[in-house]
């Protein structure tokens, strides 16, 4: 079974305050062309469910098309950690992560996805060395950022980069039970971009 964990991209999808609003329109209709509909898309690459690249927070960072695609494809574990202001290594130690390369964290701290959240459960920088020690290559969250929304220096983004861990943000895990799945969440080959929307899905193992 395939479980879609992507936020639908449509008019009104919440974006970071001040960022480019999502818009899609038909440049030409089938009636106008006589054969096909042709459309135009405008959006921030940081919209909805997306992958971050280090260029998002470092001028010398890797762009999205340079990232290792294998990190975004393969076995993944979903864990649920509710009611925390932040999640650090201490909270993750309560979960079995041995042998896990892709970790998705269900916080439930963005329940109204029609609006941008005022606050979220974020990750503490100390998760990065702990996850790297366990062999994790990718971490995904069900909120717009791994850092606090008002952070300027993005310490968790930096710590994850330093430990070789890729980032997925904006996952929709509301109906996903904790457990093991196969993840597919490939970013687009946007050579100059700092982020990319992904169509993230989980495949059940039985």
VMD Tcl script that draws the C-alpha trace (Angstrom):
set ca {
  {0.00 0.00 0.00}
  {1.19 3.51 -0.85}
  {0.57 6.25 1.74}
  {0.91 9.83 0.52}
  {2.64 12.02 3.12}
  {2.88 15.13 0.95}
  {1.07 18.41 1.49}
  {-1.12 19.14 -1.58}
  {0.12 22.12 -3.60}
  {-2.85 24.35 -4.30}
  {-3.96 27.94 -4.00}
  {-3.77 29.01 -0.36}
  {-1.20 26.41 0.73}
  {0.65 28.04 3.67}
  {4.09 29.44 2.89}
  {6.72 31.03 5.07}
  {5.48 34.57 5.87}
  {6.59 36.87 3.06}
  {7.62 34.06 0.72}
  {6.19 33.54 -2.77}
  {2.56 32.40 -2.73}
  {1.64 29.30 -4.71}
  {-0.14 29.96 -8.01}
  {-1.06 27.83 -11.00}
  {-2.95 29.04 -14.04}
  {-3.54 28.05 -17.62}
  {-1.54 30.11 -20.07}
  {-3.47 28.60 -22.97}
  {-6.60 26.48 -22.82}
  {-7.35 23.49 -25.02}
  {-9.96 25.66 -26.72}
  {-7.31 28.26 -27.53}
  {-4.65 25.82 -28.78}
  {-6.96 23.34 -30.42}
  {-5.08 20.46 -28.81}
  {-3.85 20.86 -25.22}
  {-4.01 22.84 -21.98}
  {-0.73 24.60 -21.14}
  {-0.10 25.95 -17.65}
  {2.26 28.10 -15.63}
  {3.44 27.45 -12.06}
  {4.76 30.03 -9.58}
  {5.94 29.05 -6.12}
  {8.79 29.11 -3.65}
  {10.91 25.97 -3.80}
  {10.43 25.87 -0.02}
  {6.65 25.28 -0.31}
  {4.77 22.36 1.21}
  {6.62 19.08 1.67}
  {10.19 19.76 0.62}
  {13.85 18.86 0.90}
  {16.37 21.41 2.14}
  {19.90 21.73 0.78}
  {22.79 23.41 2.63}
  {22.66 26.36 0.18}
  {19.45 27.31 2.01}
  {21.50 28.50 4.98}
  {25.11 28.69 3.66}
  {26.30 30.62 0.62}
  {28.91 27.93 0.02}
  {26.49 25.05 0.64}
  {25.53 22.31 -1.77}
  {22.55 22.97 -4.06}
  {19.57 20.63 -4.15}
  {20.64 18.82 -7.34}
  {23.96 17.93 -5.70}
  {22.42 15.93 -2.84}
  {22.72 12.15 -2.60}
  {19.41 10.77 -3.91}
  {19.90 7.49 -2.06}
  {19.20 9.32 1.20}
  {15.66 10.07 0.01}
  {14.82 6.53 -1.05}
  {14.68 3.40 1.09}
  {13.68 1.94 4.46}
  {12.45 4.48 7.01}
  {11.11 4.47 10.55}
  {8.29 6.73 11.78}
  {8.39 7.62 15.48}
  {5.81 9.67 17.37}
  {6.90 12.29 19.91}
  {4.05 14.53 21.03}
  {3.83 17.33 23.58}
  {7.45 18.47 23.53}
  {8.61 22.02 22.86}
  {11.79 20.59 21.40}
  {13.15 17.14 20.61}
  {16.74 16.34 21.45}
  {18.92 13.28 21.81}
  {17.32 12.50 25.19}
  {13.87 12.15 23.64}
  {15.21 10.07 20.75}
  {16.96 7.64 23.10}
  {13.50 6.37 24.08}
  {13.10 4.94 20.57}
  {14.91 2.05 18.92}
  {16.96 3.51 16.08}
  {19.67 0.91 15.55}
  {20.15 0.25 11.85}
  {17.78 3.06 10.80}
  {18.99 5.29 7.93}
  {15.85 7.42 7.51}
  {13.92 8.75 10.47}
  {10.57 10.56 10.24}
  {9.33 12.29 13.39}
  {5.60 12.77 13.97}
  {5.14 15.67 16.39}
  {1.51 16.58 15.72}
  {2.42 20.22 16.42}
  {0.99 21.61 13.17}
  {-2.66 20.44 13.35}
  {-4.17 23.22 11.21}
  {-2.33 22.93 7.93}
  {-4.45 25.56 6.21}
  {-2.45 28.26 8.05}
  {1.23 28.75 8.80}
  {1.88 27.74 12.43}
  {2.68 30.25 15.16}
  {4.91 27.73 16.96}
  {6.17 24.20 16.34}
  {8.05 21.37 18.00}
  {11.59 21.75 16.70}
  {14.74 19.62 16.85}
  {17.66 20.49 19.10}
  {21.14 20.54 17.54}
  {22.26 17.60 19.70}
  {20.07 15.27 17.65}
  {22.56 15.48 14.79}
  {25.61 13.73 16.30}
  {23.33 11.25 18.04}
  {21.58 10.32 14.79}
  {24.87 10.19 12.90}
  {26.19 7.77 15.52}
  {23.17 5.55 14.81}
  {23.77 5.71 11.05}
  {20.83 7.95 10.18}
  {21.27 9.71 6.81}
  {17.97 11.60 6.62}
  {15.56 13.11 9.13}
  {12.05 14.29 8.28}
  {9.60 16.34 10.32}
  {5.89 17.20 10.05}
  {6.52 20.94 10.53}
  {7.98 23.68 8.30}
  {11.45 23.67 9.87}
  {13.76 21.56 12.01}
  {14.71 24.80 13.83}
  {12.46 27.18 15.81}
  {10.45 29.41 13.47}
  {12.17 32.57 14.75}
  {15.71 31.19 14.51}
  {18.19 33.26 12.50}
  {21.32 31.13 12.80}
  {19.57 27.76 12.23}
  {21.80 25.69 14.52}
  {19.98 22.40 13.88}
  {20.21 22.82 10.10}
  {23.95 23.44 10.55}
  {24.43 20.50 12.91}
  {22.63 18.13 10.54}
  {24.78 19.34 7.64}
  {27.96 18.87 9.66}
  {26.91 15.29 10.38}
  {25.92 14.45 6.80}
  {22.18 14.19 7.50}
  {19.66 15.28 4.85}
  {16.47 17.17 5.73}
  {12.80 16.75 4.82}
  {10.29 19.28 6.16}
  {6.52 19.70 5.95}
  {5.64 16.00 5.93}
  {2.00 15.05 6.54}
  {2.11 12.23 9.08}
  {-1.29 12.75 10.76}
  {-2.67 9.36 9.69}
  {0.60 7.44 9.73}
  {1.16 4.92 12.50}
  {4.64 4.62 14.00}
  {6.61 1.80 12.43}
  {8.75 0.80 9.49}
  {8.08 1.68 5.86}
  {9.81 2.29 2.54}
  {10.21 6.01 1.83}
  {10.25 7.67 -1.58}
  {10.74 11.46 -1.46}
  {12.95 12.51 -4.35}
  {13.74 16.21 -4.85}
  {13.68 17.72 -8.32}
  {16.96 18.26 -10.18}
  {16.90 22.04 -9.70}
  {20.56 22.85 -10.28}
  {20.58 26.33 -8.71}
  {17.98 25.84 -5.96}
  {18.33 25.64 -2.18}
  {15.23 23.44 -1.75}
  {12.78 21.39 -3.75}
  {9.21 20.18 -3.35}
  {8.98 16.40 -3.09}
  {6.14 13.94 -3.59}
  {6.78 11.99 -0.42}
  {5.16 8.58 -0.04}
  {5.53 5.64 2.28}
  {5.10 2.07 1.12}
  {3.95 -0.44 3.70}
  {6.13 -3.49 4.13}
  {3.32 -6.06 4.27}
}
mol new
graphics top color blue
foreach p $ca { graphics top sphere $p radius 0.5 }
foreach p [lrange $ca 0 end-1] q [lrange $ca 1 end] { graphics top cylinder $p $q radius 0.2 }
display resetview
